[in-house]
Amino acid sequence: MTLDNVLLPTDFSACADHALSHAVEMADRFGARLHLLHVVNELDPDWYGITDAQQRAVKLREQIRTEAQERLQELAPEKDLYDFETTVSLQLSFDVADSIHEYVQEREVDLVVMGTHGRKGLDRLMLGNVANKIVRHAPCPVMTVREEVPWTEEDEDVSYQDVLAPIDFSDYSKDALSTAKTFASTYQARLHLLFVAEKRTVPTFSDTGLPGLGVVEMDPEIVENAERALKQLNENVEGPEVKSAYHVREGDVSKDVVDFAETHGVDLIVMATRGLTGMSRFLLGSNTERIVRVAPCPVLTIPTESEETGEEVE
């Protein structure tokens, strides 16, 4: 994985400031250019019916733009402290998510880092539903960062000592594993490969036709051989050789991934935006959505491509 351009979209909130420390670390470690972007919602004077209202709208827009530009400049890391370049950009737009997406494409951004507001749902991510859309549709990896990390001090330097790669043995999780190996090697971190044999609750019907619920468990032979399969997968997937540990759990994927991250003090989760089944897309369909929403550490989501078209999955 090569990082030449790292983007931090900011709304100047506390969670965006926390994400900035991760964006700075990435840019510094990979020698990438750091882009700081704030999008101001455009105010259209034509919406107002009288001249005075039009003038007030224009004046307010310019005031917001000036203040935002000043705050962006304040966020930019001091040049004497870091050996990378910083680009500060301010845009006016009716659609914040579209502006960020266009910026990613035009500037060939390799990684987007965005802050989140913690365990309150993806519609409470930074910039409202904006982060939701960026994680869904960005053509590059997106790292979401919670405002607070329970086991670190506020001013502690950003580090990734334990990296977790949830694996379902799909091609998508293999791609994510390759990225996880790169990050683990770069930071000399321990890589954890985790396979969760999911137990599914499904509706059942008795001979009388009355509905009920049953639990379907994965074949015990698959579970028994999973750790050996994880090791073999790690050896075959491209990427640097890193210190690795293999784990198998039985239960619920999203819950077990989050629990593992909490109990093992994981610093970064790397996973694909699509899982084993194409119809139930990992991201914002089930497991990845829930993991991004409640994970106690940053989550790096790797975009996937459609097997049929070779294009990013919508």
C-alpha positions in Angstrom: 0.0 0.0 0.0 1.4 3.4 -1.0 0.2 6.6 0.6 1.1 9.8 -1.3 -2.0 11.9 -0.3 -3.9 11.7 3.0 -7.1 13.7 3.4 -8.7 14.9 6.6 -12.1 16.5 6.1 -12.9 18.6 9.1 -15.9 20.3 10.7 -13.6 21.7 13.5 -15.3 19.4 16.1 -13.4 17.7 18.9 -13.6 14.3 17.1 -12.2 15.8 13.9 -9.3 17.2 15.9 -8.7 13.8 17.4 -8.7 12.3 13.9 -6.2 14.9 12.8 -3.5 13.4 15.1 -4.0 10.1 13.2 -3.9 11.8 9.8 -0.7 13.6 10.8 0.9 10.3 11.9 0.0 8.6 8.6 1.4 11.5 6.5 4.6 11.6 8.6 5.2 7.9 8.6 4.5 7.3 4.9 5.9 10.6 3.7 2.6 11.7 2.2 1.1 15.1 1.6 -1.6 16.0 4.2 -4.7 17.7 2.8 -7.0 19.5 5.2 -10.4 20.2 3.8 -13.4 22.1 5.1 -16.6 22.4 3.0 -18.9 25.3 3.8 -22.6 24.8 2.9 -23.3 27.2 0.1 -25.9 30.0 0.8 -27.9 31.0 -2.3 -29.2 34.6 -2.1 -31.8 33.7 -4.7 -33.6 31.7 -1.9 -34.5 35.0 -0.3 -37.1 37.3 -1.7 -35.9 40.8 -0.7 -32.6 42.7 -1.3 -31.7 43.1 2.4 -32.0 39.3 2.9 -29.8 38.7 -0.1 -27.1 41.0 1.2 -27.2 39.4 4.6 -26.8 36.0 3.1 -23.8 37.0 1.1 -22.2 38.7 4.1 -22.8 35.7 6.3 -21.2 33.4 3.7 -18.1 35.5 3.4 -17.8 35.7 7.2 -18.1 31.9 7.5 -15.6 31.4 4.7 -13.1 33.8 6.3 -13.3 32.2 9.8 -13.1 28.7 8.3 -10.0 29.6 6.4 -8.3 30.9 9.5 -9.2 27.8 11.5 -7.9 25.5 8.7 -4.6 27.4 8.8 -4.4 27.0 12.6 -4.9 23.2 12.2 -2.0 22.8 9.8 1.0 21.1 11.5 4.1 23.3 12.0 6.6 22.8 9.2 9.5 22.6 11.6 8.0 19.6 13.4 7.2 17.4 10.4 8.9 16.5 7.1 5.8 16.5 4.9 3.8 19.1 2.9 0.3 20.3 3.9 -2.4 21.5 1.6 -5.2 23.6 3.1 -8.5 23.8 1.1 -11.8 25.5 1.6 -14.8 24.8 -0.6 -18.4 26.1 -0.8 -20.9 23.5 -1.9 -24.6 22.5 -1.6 -23.5 18.9 -1.0 -20.6 18.3 1.4 -20.2 14.6 0.7 -20.1 15.2 -3.1 -17.4 17.9 -2.6 -15.2 15.6 -0.5 -15.7 12.7 -3.0 -14.7 15.0 -5.9 -11.7 16.2 -4.0 -10.6 12.6 -3.4 -10.8 11.8 -7.1 -9.2 15.1 -8.4 -6.3 15.0 -5.9 -5.8 11.2 -6.1 -6.2 10.8 -2.4 -5.0 7.4 -1.1 -6.5 7.6 2.4 -9.3 9.6 4.0 -9.2 10.0 7.8 -12.5 11.1 9.4 -13.6 11.6 13.1 -16.6 9.9 14.6 -18.8 10.8 17.6 -18.5 7.3 19.2 -21.2 4.8 19.8 -24.3 6.6 18.6 -24.8 5.3 15.1 -23.4 6.1 11.7 -25.8 9.0 11.3 -23.9 10.6 14.1 -20.6 10.4 12.3 -18.7 13.6 11.7 -20.6 15.9 9.3 -23.9 14.0 9.9 -24.5 11.6 7.1 -21.5 12.8 5.2 -19.1 10.3 6.7 -21.6 7.6 6.1 -21.5 8.4 2.3 -17.8 8.7 2.2 -17.2 5.3 3.8 -19.7 3.8 1.4 -18.5 5.3 -1.8 -14.9 6.5 -1.5 -12.6 4.9 -4.1 -9.8 4.7 -1.5 -9.5 3.3 2.1 -11.2 5.3 4.8 -10.1 5.4 8.5 -12.8 6.4 11.0 -11.5 7.5 14.4 -13.5 7.8 17.6 -13.3 11.0 19.6 -11.9 9.2 22.6 -9.9 6.0 23.1 -10.6 4.5 26.5 -7.1 3.2 27.3 -4.9 6.1 26.1 -4.1 9.5 27.6 -5.4 12.6 25.7 -1.9 13.7 24.7 -0.4 10.3 24.0 1.3 9.9 20.7 -0.6 7.9 18.1 0.8 4.4 17.7 -0.5 1.0 16.3 1.0 -1.8 18.3 -1.8 -4.3 17.7 -3.6 -4.6 14.4 -6.7 -6.7 13.9 -7.8 -8.2 10.6 -11.2 -10.0 10.7 -11.2 -12.8 8.2 -14.1 -14.6 6.5 -11.8 -16.1 3.8 -13.4 -14.1 1.0 -11.3 -12.4 -1.6 -12.3 -9.1 0.0 -10.9 -10.0 3.4 -7.7 -11.2 1.7 -7.2 -7.8 0.2 -7.8 -6.2 3.6 -5.3 -8.6 5.1 -2.6 -7.5 2.7 -3.2 -3.9 3.8 -3.2 -4.9 7.4 0.2 -6.6 7.0 1.6 -3.4 5.5 0.4 -1.4 8.4 1.6 -4.0 11.0 5.1 -4.0 9.3 5.3 -0.2 9.1 4.6 0.2 12.8 6.3 -3.1 13.9 2.9 -4.2 15.3 1.5 -7.6 16.1 -1.1 -8.7 13.6 -4.2 -10.6 14.8 -6.2 -12.6 12.4 -9.7 -13.4 13.7 -12.2 -15.8 12.2 -15.7 -15.8 13.8 -17.8 -18.9 13.1 -21.2 -17.1 13.1 -24.2 -18.6 14.8 -27.3 -17.5 12.9 -30.9 -17.3 14.3 -33.3 -18.3 11.6 -37.1 -18.7 11.6 -38.5 -22.3 11.9 -41.9 -23.8 11.5 -43.3 -26.8 13.4 -45.5 -29.6 11.9 -48.5 -27.5 13.0 -47.2 -24.5 11.1 -46.5 -22.4 14.2 -43.4 -20.1 13.7 -40.4 -20.3 16.0 -36.6 -19.5 16.1 -33.7 -21.8 15.6 -29.9 -21.4 15.8 -27.8 -22.6 12.9 -24.2 -23.3 13.7 -21.2 -23.6 11.4 -19.9 -27.0 10.6 -17.7 -28.1 13.6 -15.0 -29.4 11.2 -14.7 -25.9 9.7 -14.3 -24.4 13.1 -11.7 -27.0 14.1 -9.6 -26.3 11.0 -10.0 -22.5 11.0 -6.8 -21.6 12.9 -4.7 -23.7 10.5 -6.5 -22.1 7.6 -5.8 -18.6 9.0 -2.1 -19.4 9.2 -2.0 -20.7 5.7 -3.9 -17.7 4.4 -1.5 -15.3 6.0 1.4 -17.1 4.4 -0.1 -16.9 1.0 -1.4 -13.4 1.0 0.9 -10.7 -0.4 2.6 -8.4 2.1 5.6 -8.3 4.4 6.2 -11.0 7.0 5.0 -9.8 10.4 4.5 -11.2 13.9 1.1 -12.8 13.8 -1.4 -14.5 16.1 -4.5 -16.5 15.1 -7.8 -16.5 16.8 -11.1 -18.4 16.3 -14.4 -17.5 18.0 -17.9 -18.8 17.7 -20.8 -16.4 17.9 -21.8 -13.0 16.3 -19.2 -11.5 14.0 -19.6 -7.8 14.8 -20.0 -8.4 18.5 -17.0 -10.7 18.7 -14.8 -8.4 16.6 -15.6 -5.5 18.9 -15.2 -7.6 22.1 -11.8 -8.9 20.8 -10.6 -5.3 20.1 -11.6 -4.2 23.6 -10.1 -7.1 25.5 -6.8 -7.2 23.5 -6.3 -3.4 23.4 -6.3 -3.4 19.6 -5.2 -0.1 18.1 -6.5 -0.5 14.6 -9.0 -2.7 12.8 -8.5 -3.3 9.1 -11.4 -4.8 7.2 -13.1 -4.9 3.8 -16.3 -3.1 2.9 -17.8 -6.3 1.6 -18.0 -9.8 3.0 -18.3 -13.4 1.9 -21.7 -12.9 0.3 -22.1 -10.3 -2.3 -25.8 -9.7 -1.6 -25.3 -8.9 2.1 -22.5 -6.4 1.6 -20.3 -6.2 4.7 -20.4 -2.4 5.0 -23.6 -0.6 6.1 -25.5 -3.8 5.5 -24.5 -5.6 8.7 -21.2 -6.5 10.2 -18.9 -3.7 9.1 -21.5 -1.1 9.7 -21.9 -2.2 13.3 -18.1 -2.5 13.8 -17.4 1.0 12.5 -20.2 2.3 14.8 -19.1 0.8 18.1 -15.4 -0.2 17.7 -13.2 1.2 20.5 -10.4 2.0 18.1 -9.9 3.4 14.6 -11.3 1.2 11.8 -9.7 1.2 8.3 -12.2 0.1 5.7 -10.8 -1.2 2.4 -13.1 -0.6 -0.7 -14.1 -3.6 -2.7 -14.9 -4.1 -6.4 -17.8 -5.9 -8.0 -16.8 -9.3 -9.3 -19.1 -8.8 -12.3 -18.1 -5.3 -13.4 -14.8 -4.6 -11.8 -16.2 -1.4 -10.4 -16.7 -0.2 -6.9 -19.8 -1.7 -5.3 -22.5 0.9 -4.6 
